[in-house]
Amino acid sequence: MSGTRSSWPVRLIKGFAMFWWDFLIGDTPELFVAALGIIGVVALLRIVLQWNGAAVVVLPLLCIGALTVSVRRAQGATRKK
């Protein structure tokens, strides 16, 4: 065996990490960041401020806003090509 090939545990861990990176981040890292931000805002409203009703209303609004921004960015990138 040559010294350049990684051991199977290292390859397993690297493959596992690459799967999750591709699954979570994928082609649109801004949606991953938006999801983390939305979860943070809703958790802040729900847990810290105890505004359960506001959290229920804000969650879908933030999701729709993030998806709208992502679609607009994709449309803009398509038009530039």
Secondary structure, DSSP 4 states (H G I P E B T S, - for coil): --TTSPPHHHHHHHHHHHHHHHHHTTT-HHHHHHHHHHHHHHHIIIIIS--HHHHHHHHHHHHHHHHHHHHHHHHHHHHH-
